[in-house]
C-alpha cells in the first residue's frame, strides 16, 4: 500500500525536526564537510552527532564520502539548500509580521 503524499511530507518534515540536523544541513550547503569540522561547529558529543548523521543518511538527504581515514558528508542534492533558504525567508516574514504587531500593540497601549 502506497503512503499518501501528505503523510510522506509529514514524515520528511519530522525527520528535519531536530536542531542538530538542521545545523548539519546548514553547514553542508557550501559543499562536503569532514566530521571533525562538524564537531567543531556543533556543540554536541560525537556519538550524538553520529546518530543525527545516520538519520539524515538513512533518509537519503546526505551522503558520506570517505577519503582515507577522513569521513565527510555532503548534501545529496541542491534542493535541500533551497528548502533551507525558503525556511529562512518564511521565518523572516513571520518575524517581521510579529514585530509590526508588537509595535502596534505598544502604540495602542499609550
DATAZI-V438285 format. One record per residue. RES is the residue in one small letter. SS is DSSP state (~ for helix, > for strand, _ for the rest). PHI is phi in degrees with one decimal (* if undefined). Layout:
RES&SS&PHI + RES&SS&PHI
This chain:
x&_&* + x&_&-80.4 + x&_&-76.6 + x&_&-61.1 + x&~&-56.8 + x&~&-63.0 + x&~&-71.3 + x&~&-62.7 + x&~&-63.4 + x&~&-61.4 + x&~&-65.8 + x&~&-61.6 + x&~&-67.5 + x&~&-63.7 + x&~&-61.9 + x&~&-77.4 + x&_&-76.4 + x&_&-138.0 + x&~&-56.4 + x&~&-67.0 + x&~&-64.5 + x&~&-62.3 + x&~&-62.6 + x&~&-59.7 + x&~&-62.8 + x&~&-60.9 + x&~&-67.6 + x&~&-87.6 + x&~&-60.8 + x&~&-98.9 + x&_&126.6 + x&_&-58.9 + x&>&-132.7 + x&>&-64.7 + x&~&-56.5 + x&~&-60.0 + x&~&-72.8 + x&~&-61.6 + x&~&-62.2 + x&~&-68.2 + x&~&-88.4 + x&_&-115.7 + x&_&-79.8 + x&_&-153.8 + x&_&-68.7 + x&~&-54.1 + x&~&-66.1 + x&~&-69.5 + x&~&-62.5 + x&~&-58.5 + x&~&-62.7 + x&~&-69.0 + x&~&-62.9 + x&~&-63.6 + x&~&-61.8 + x&~&-65.7 + x&~&-67.7 + x&~&-61.6 + x&~&-74.4 + x&_&88.0 + x&_&-83.3 + x&>&-130.9 + x&>&-129.2 + x&>&-99.4 + x&>&-130.3 + x&>&-104.2 + x&>&-132.1 + x&_&66.8 + x&_&-94.1 + x&>&-93.9 + x&>&-109.6 + x&>&-118.1 + x&>&-125.5 + x&>&-143.8 + x&>&-66.5 + x&_&-73.5 + x&_&-159.8 + x&_&-74.8 + x&~&-63.1 + x&~&-64.9 + x&~&-62.2 + x&~&-62.2 + x&~&-62.2 + x&~&-64.9 + x&~&-65.7 + x&~&-63.6 + x&~&-61.7 + x&~&-63.0 + x&~&-62.9 + x&~&-62.8 + x&~&-62.1 + x&~&-60.6 + x&~&-61.8 + x&~&-62.8 + x&~&-69.3 + x&~&-62.4 + x&~&-60.8 + x&~&-69.2 + x&~&-64.6 + x&~&-64.8 + x&~&-62.9 + x&~&-61.1 + x&~&-62.0 + x&~&-62.0 + x&~&-64.5 + x&~&-64.8 + x&~&-68.7 + x&~&-68.7 + x&_&-76.5 + x&_&-77.3
